[in-house]
Amino acid sequence: MLKEDKIKLHWDSKGSTILDEKEIAHQTIEFINPCQTSSNDSIFDLWIQKNDQVRTEEPNGRIFRADNLLLMKFLIDNGYRESFDLIYIDPPYLSSSAYNSTVKIKETANNTSDYVSRPVFLDHGTDGMEEYLNHIYPRLKMMKELLSVKGSLFVHLDWHISHYVKILLDEIFSSANFINEIVWCYGGGSGSKRHFHRKHDMILWYGKDKEYIFHPQYRPYTAGTLERGLTRVKGDKYQLHQEGALMQDWWTDINKILSPTAAENLKFPTQKPEALLKRIILAASNQGSLVADFYAGSGTMASVSQELGRRWIICDESPIAIQTSLERLIKQGVGPFTLEEISDAYQPPAEPCFQMRQREPSPVASYLRMKPPSIQPFNESSALMLLIIEDYKAQESNLASLKEDWGFKNLIDFWEVDLNYDGNIFNSEVQVLRDKKVYDDSLSTSIKLRVPLRNEYQVAIKVYDIFGDSTMQVLEWSK
Ligand SMILES: C[S@@+](CC[C@H](N)C(=O)[O-])C[C@H]1O[C@@H](n2cnc3c(N)ncnc32)[C@H](O)[C@@H]1O
């Protein structure tokens, strides 16, 4: 033990989070095989789209809707100890803020619009310091258990709390395993006349041990270096390298996502740029590594990991974060992935609403009403199935926040179809998405599918609405 590791952060309730007696329930909610459409009228041919490969591939990633403390306990108890080569986290910062995701609803015909502000998460203020430390301390300890021997943890924070967390990380990982304090500098936004603009975040990087994975990253040489060359200034030993100069621990070349029209902008507060995650993932993991983000937000880590050939697990407890991540990965057209839930008390799955036994809409719950499906033979082996959403009603409490009585098309974010619902896990085979990020009434609420010819169908439809709620209906059809 290093001498400095005897120095620890103390607070009265330190170590009070006890997990042992909690009973953890795990449930797979959805198996998602991304196959998206936004079309209104053409036939969506599942066979051509998927080469008949429905549900054959192993999922490459797992999204968990959960408190990450429970999830990490579940992972440790279920064979994931020492499995992750990289964990990146971007937790709350003790910033005293309530983070909302604001989106626009618009009706084309009479040009009315409104904004919906959806709560995502609440960050503690300095009076919640003790609560914050009690939150982060046991979680960081579990992350260490989950890291492989060559694994790394990157903790993204800012000036509010990073110095306290650094001391906790030294205690948990040992200061000898502290590799870098990366300073990410960015511009934009407003400033204060009482102090310098606060325009950087800190990313604390710890290795589990000495043999951590590291692939050096490079930046372009400055114009001056390129003009002069290195040899003249530093001597004969120094030559310019083709890859560029070795990257330092301060990064000024990646901007925050500021423009509301940026393609990357998913209207998720605190969303981090893909370029930032790309640098971290490339530096500290290998192709095929298992990586995680336990505070996933909009799913940046999963999206970039997928692009770079890593397997991933992400987790968030906010429905808007989960929904944003789901939609992002479906749009990206990634390989199959799952949506799973961890809770500390078993809750049976919500009872699906059957067409034959139509549930009366309750005044508070959301409900979905589909038209009875129309199914016509197409040829000897396939049929054409027409699915139409007749009505959708969002939860009463959510509707109260709107100024107008919006049509149901405005309130649906996206919807999915399981052509062969097994009564247990929703197997999302087709997803109907919006083209744009404005919630106008152009969303397609019908779909014509060419499907294998059968005598009976049990089709499930799941709608995600703009408030982050999901509702399912099962349609049964027989010849
Ligand atoms: C700063 S945001 C992450 C943003 C993300 N890096 C991105 O690029 O979009 C923090 C996220 O942590 C989630 N969160 C906070 N406490 C959590 C907990 N105990 N378990 C799971 N998620 C949590 C919040 O819901 C929020 O989405």
The ligand as a MOL file (V3000), in Angstrom:
LIG
                    3D

  0  0  0     0  0            999 V3000
M  V30 BEGIN CTAB
M  V30 COUNTS 27 29 0 0 0
M  V30 BEGIN ATOM
M  V30 1 C -25.0090 12.6280 -17.3350 0
M  V30 2 S -26.2140 11.5070 -17.8900 0 CHG=1
M  V30 3 C -25.3330 10.4560 -18.9960 0
M  V30 4 C -25.2680 11.0040 -20.4080 0
M  V30 5 C -24.5950 10.0560 -21.3880 0
M  V30 6 N -23.1740 9.9840 -21.1720 0
M  V30 7 C -24.8860 10.4280 -22.8270 0
M  V30 8 O -23.9460 10.5560 -23.6430 0
M  V30 9 O -26.0520 10.5970 -23.1780 0 CHG=-1
M  V30 10 C -26.4320 10.5220 -16.4390 0
M  V30 11 C -27.4840 9.4260 -16.5640 0
M  V30 12 O -27.3830 8.6150 -15.3920 0
M  V30 13 C -28.6730 8.1120 -15.0990 0
M  V30 14 N -28.6630 7.6380 -13.6930 0
M  V30 15 C -28.5320 8.3760 -12.5530 0
M  V30 16 N -28.5470 7.5810 -11.4680 0
M  V30 17 C -28.6700 6.3000 -11.9280 0
M  V30 18 C -28.7560 5.0210 -11.2960 0
M  V30 19 N -28.6960 4.8800 -9.9670 0
M  V30 20 N -28.8950 3.9230 -12.0710 0
M  V30 21 C -28.9710 4.0320 -13.4240 0
M  V30 22 N -28.9070 5.2240 -14.0810 0
M  V30 23 C -28.7520 6.3370 -13.3500 0
M  V30 24 C -29.5980 9.2860 -15.3670 0
M  V30 25 O -30.9230 8.8550 -15.5940 0
M  V30 26 C -28.9380 9.8970 -16.6180 0
M  V30 27 O -29.5490 9.4420 -17.7940 0
M  V30 END ATOM
M  V30 BEGIN BOND
M  V30 1 1 1 2
M  V30 2 1 2 3
M  V30 3 1 2 10
M  V30 4 1 3 4
M  V30 5 1 4 5
M  V30 6 1 5 6
M  V30 7 1 5 7
M  V30 8 2 7 8
M  V30 9 1 7 9
M  V30 10 1 10 11
M  V30 11 1 11 12
M  V30 12 1 11 26
M  V30 13 1 12 13
M  V30 14 1 13 14
M  V30 15 1 13 24
M  V30 16 1 14 15
M  V30 17 1 14 23
M  V30 18 2 15 16
M  V30 19 1 16 17
M  V30 20 1 17 18
M  V30 21 2 17 23
M  V30 22 1 18 19
M  V30 23 2 18 20
M  V30 24 1 20 21
M  V30 25 2 21 22
M  V30 26 1 22 23
M  V30 27 1 24 25
M  V30 28 1 24 26
M  V30 29 1 26 27
M  V30 END BOND
M  V30 END CTAB
M  END
